[in-house]
Amino acid sequence: MNIAELTRKMHAFVQAKGWYAPQSPRQQTPRNIAISLTIEAAEVLEHFQWGEKIADREALAAELADVALYLLQLASVAEIDLEQAILDKLAVNYKRQWDLPPSDADGSSLVE
């Protein structure tokens, strides 16, 4: 399944729930979707709050799916071709140089 197919399935779900209706208490505006995306991303972070180990892979997978669904929806509602945006960003990033971690005067890293 590709991004376009996933986006169609996401829209079908949102439509079935009535969330695209003008009177919906869960208005699907770009702003509201962006807020929801951020909240779901924070829920992903909760899985790593107290350590590196993934304690519950199924729960993490569910949170990642929530993030992906909101991302697909936001891109679609904002009329952004997410596949092309990703390809464009990768092309830009290939040309970028990231700085090494800062170091103190003796050359040892300040980041541990």
C-alpha positions as CSV (number, residue, x, y, z in Angstrom):
1,M,0.0,0.0,0.0
2,N,1.3,3.5,-0.8
3,I,0.8,6.9,0.6
4,A,-2.1,7.7,-1.7
5,E,-4.0,4.5,-0.7
6,L,-3.4,5.1,3.0
7,T,-4.6,8.7,2.6
8,R,-7.8,7.5,0.9
9,K,-8.4,4.9,3.7
10,M,-7.8,7.7,6.3
11,H,-10.3,10.0,4.6
12,A,-12.9,7.2,4.4
13,F,-12.5,6.6,8.2
14,V,-12.8,10.3,9.0
15,Q,-15.8,10.7,6.7
16,A,-17.5,7.6,8.3
17,K,-17.1,9.2,11.7
18,G,-18.7,12.4,10.5
19,W,-15.7,14.5,11.4
20,Y,-15.6,16.4,8.0
21,A,-19.2,17.6,8.6
22,P,-19.4,21.4,9.3
23,Q,-21.2,20.9,12.6
24,S,-18.7,18.2,13.8
25,P,-17.4,18.9,17.3
26,R,-14.1,17.5,15.9
27,Q,-13.5,20.0,13.1
28,Q,-10.8,18.7,10.8
29,T,-9.1,22.0,10.1
30,P,-5.4,22.2,9.4
31,R,-4.8,23.8,12.8
32,N,-6.8,21.2,14.7
33,I,-5.0,18.4,12.8
34,A,-1.6,19.9,13.5
35,I,-2.4,20.1,17.2
36,S,-3.6,16.5,17.2
37,L,-0.4,15.5,15.4
38,T,1.7,17.1,18.0
39,I,-0.2,15.5,20.8
40,E,0.2,12.1,19.3
41,A,3.9,12.7,18.7
42,A,4.2,13.5,22.4
43,E,2.5,10.2,23.2
44,V,5.3,8.4,21.2
45,L,7.8,10.2,23.3
46,E,6.2,8.9,26.5
47,H,7.4,5.4,25.5
48,F,11.0,6.6,25.9
49,Q,10.5,8.9,28.9
50,W,12.4,6.8,31.4
51,G,14.6,4.6,29.3
52,E,15.8,3.4,25.9
53,K,14.0,0.1,25.9
54,I,10.7,-0.3,24.2
55,A,8.5,-1.9,26.9
56,D,5.3,-2.2,24.8
57,R,5.9,-2.5,21.0
58,E,2.2,-2.8,20.3
59,A,1.3,0.4,22.1
60,L,4.2,2.2,20.4
61,A,3.1,0.9,17.0
62,A,-0.4,2.3,17.7
63,E,1.0,5.7,18.6
64,L,3.2,5.7,15.5
65,A,0.1,4.9,13.4
66,D,-1.8,7.8,15.0
67,V,1.1,10.1,14.1
68,A,1.1,8.8,10.5
69,L,-2.6,9.1,10.1
70,Y,-2.6,12.8,11.3
71,L,0.4,13.5,9.1
72,L,-1.3,12.0,6.0
73,Q,-4.5,14.0,6.8
74,L,-2.7,17.3,7.3
75,A,-0.8,16.9,4.1
76,S,-4.0,16.1,2.2
77,V,-6.1,18.8,3.7
78,A,-3.3,21.3,3.1
79,E,-3.1,20.1,-0.5
80,I,0.6,19.0,-0.1
81,D,1.9,16.0,-2.1
82,L,3.6,14.3,0.9
83,E,5.5,11.9,-1.3
84,Q,7.0,14.7,-3.3
85,A,7.6,16.8,-0.2
86,I,9.6,13.9,1.3
87,L,11.6,13.4,-1.9
88,D,12.3,17.1,-2.1
89,K,13.4,17.3,1.6
90,L,15.7,14.2,1.1
91,A,17.3,16.0,-1.8
92,V,17.9,19.1,0.3
93,N,19.2,17.1,3.2
94,Y,21.7,15.2,1.0
95,K,23.4,18.5,0.3
96,R,23.4,19.7,3.9
97,Q,26.3,19.4,6.3
98,W,25.5,18.9,10.0
99,D,27.9,20.3,12.5
100,L,29.7,17.9,14.9
101,P,28.7,18.2,18.5
102,P,30.3,21.2,20.2
103,S,33.6,20.6,22.0
104,D,35.5,22.4,24.7
105,A,39.0,23.8,24.3
106,D,40.8,20.5,24.8
107,G,38.8,18.8,22.0
108,S,36.7,16.6,24.1
109,S,33.0,16.5,23.4
110,L,30.6,18.5,25.6
111,V,27.8,16.1,24.6
112,E,27.9,12.7,26.3
